[in-house]
Amino acid sequence: MEKFNPKIILSAAISIDGKIATSLGDSKLSSKKDLVRLHKLRSQVDAILIGKNTVTQDDPLLTVRYYKGKNPIRIILDSHGIISSESKILKTSAKVKTIIVVSKIISKKNLQKLQKFPVEIMIIGENQVNIKSLIKNLGKRKIKTILLEGGGTINWEFIKYNMINDFFITITPFILGGKESVNLVQKGGFDTIKKSHKLRLISIKRLENDLLLHYTNL
């Protein structure tokens, strides 16, 4: 894989059939033990990254709560800057360092909205955020590790460029089904297995009724 700095770690809880949310957006798959595991991981990274869809659907805090430790920098990818002023991310931006990454396509109105909050606004890319440029920029800021907790669309953007170093996938005891349910990876996709990226299994850990799989990129 192409070498990127910082290191990128993807963490996700999925159903047995590979879904991360139902068609209505219910994504509460994680058990208490898996939440502790996730929040411990959050406390060990420099930054946590998601896309605007996850903010809209889940309205997360992205802080460390189930484990004692520091909060990572929160990085939100939002090309058009449409994140709601009522989101927990913006409402708590004075307490937790937050970076909103937009593209040059952002409207003046949306830019002015974001500028009312104590967030850092990064403009990277023309019509959408340029992932590679963003990661290189963050690396120059001495951000060494990023936890990717995005939805299926953001996951694909990083996977297609082979930018993820480690995968922590928790398989939960649910089967969601449905064409409209959200997959771990959405849109795009490789048309042949040969084009995909082969991973190496590092460990399998049982968390009561869940299985945590740790893969690393070859």
Residue pairs with C-beta under 8 A, 6 or more apart in sequence:
1 162
1 163
1 165
1 197
1 217
1 218
2 161
2 162
2 163
4 132
4 135
4 136
4 139
4 163
5 135
5 136
5 139
5 144
6 46
6 47
6 135
6 138
6 139
6 143
6 144
6 145
6 146
7 144
7 145
7 146
7 165
7 166
8 135
8 145
8 146
8 148
8 158
8 163
8 164
8 165
8 166
9 41
9 45
9 145
9 146
9 147
9 148
9 164
9 165
9 166
9 167
9 168
10 148
10 155
10 158
10 164
10 166
10 167
10 168
10 169
11 38
11 41
11 147
11 148
11 149
11 167
11 168
11 169
11 170
12 20
12 149
12 155
12 168
12 169
12 170
12 184
13 20
13 27
13 29
13 30
13 34
13 38
13 169
13 170
13 172
13 210
14 20
14 29
14 169
14 170
14 171
14 172
14 184
15 29
15 171
15 172
15 174
15 175
15 176
16 171
16 172
16 173
16 174
16 175
17 175
17 176
17 177
18 183
18 184
19 176
19 177
19 178
19 181
19 182
19 183
19 184
20 27
20 29
20 151
20 152
20 182
20 183
20 184
21 27
21 57
21 151
21 176
21 181
21 182
22 176
22 178
22 181
22 182
23 178
23 180
23 181
23 182
25 57
25 58
25 182
27 57
27 58
27 182
29 170
29 172
29 174
30 38
30 170
30 172
31 172
31 207
31 208
31 209
31 210
32 66
33 207
33 208
33 210
34 170
34 172
34 207
34 210
34 212
35 66
36 66
36 67
37 168
37 170
37 207
37 212
38 66
39 64
39 65
39 66
39 67
39 69
40 66
40 67
40 69
41 147
41 168
42 48
42 62
42 63
42 64
42 67
42 69
42 71
42 72
42 147
43 64
43 67
43 68
43 69
43 70
43 71
43 72
44 69
44 145
45 72
45 145
45 146
45 147
46 72
46 73
46 143
46 144
46 145
46 146
47 72
47 73
47 74
47 75
47 99
47 138
47 143
47 145
47 146
47 147
48 62
48 72
48 73
48 74
48 75
48 146
48 147
48 149
49 75
49 76
49 77
49 146
49 147
49 148
49 149
49 150
49 154
50 60
50 62
50 75
50 76
50 77
50 148
50 149
50 150
50 151
50 154
51 76
51 77
51 78
51 150
51 151
51 153
51 154
52 76
52 77
52 78
52 79
52 80
52 82
52 83
53 151
53 153
53 154
54 60
54 149
54 150
54 151
54 154
55 76
55 78
55 83
55 84
55 87
55 89
56 83
56 84
57 151
59 87
59 88
59 89
60 88
60 89
61 88
61 89
61 92
62 71
62 72
62 74
62 89
62 96
62 149
63 71
63 92
63 96
64 70
64 71
64 72
71 96
72 147
73 96
73 97
73 98
73 99
73 143
74 89
74 96
74 97
74 98
74 99
75 98
75 99
75 101
75 138
75 146
76 83
76 89
76 98
76 99
76 100
76 101
77 101
77 129
77 134
77 150
77 154
78 100
78 101
78 102
78 129
79 102
79 103
79 105
79 106
79 125
79 127
79 128
79 129
80 102
80 103
80 105
80 106
80 107
80 110
81 100
81 102
81 106
81 107
81 110
81 111
81 113
81 114
82 110
83 89
83 90
83 100
83 114
84 90
85 113
85 116
85 117
89 98
90 98
90 117
90 119
92 98
93 117
93 118
93 119
94 117
94 118
97 120
98 117
98 118
98 119
98 120
99 119
99 120
99 121
99 122
100 114
100 119
100 120
100 121
100 122
101 122
101 123
101 124
101 129
101 134
102 110
102 111
102 114
102 121
102 122
102 123
102 124
102 129
103 123
103 124
103 125
103 126
103 127
103 128
103 129
103 130
104 123
104 125
104 126
104 127
105 126
105 127
105 128
106 123
111 121
114 121
115 121
122 134
122 137
124 130
124 133
124 134
124 137
125 133
125 134
131 157
131 158
131 161
131 163
132 161
132 163
135 146
135 163
138 146
148 154
148 155
148 158
148 164
150 158
151 182
151 186
152 182
152 183
152 184
152 185
152 186
152 187
153 186
153 187
155 184
155 185
155 186
156 185
156 186
156 187
156 188
156 189
158 164
159 185
159 197
160 188
160 190
162 197
162 217
164 217
165 216
165 217
166 202
166 214
166 215
166 216
166 217
167 199
167 213
167 214
167 215
167 216
167 217
168 212
168 213
168 214
169 184
169 212
169 213
169 215
170 207
170 210
170 211
170 212
170 213
171 210
171 211
171 212
171 213
172 209
172 210
173 209
173 210
190 196
197 217
197 218
198 218
199 215
199 216
199 217
199 218
200 215
200 216
200 217
200 218
201 213
201 214
201 215
202 214
202 215
202 216
203 212
203 213
203 214
204 211
204 212
204 213
204 214
205 211
205 212
205 214
206 212
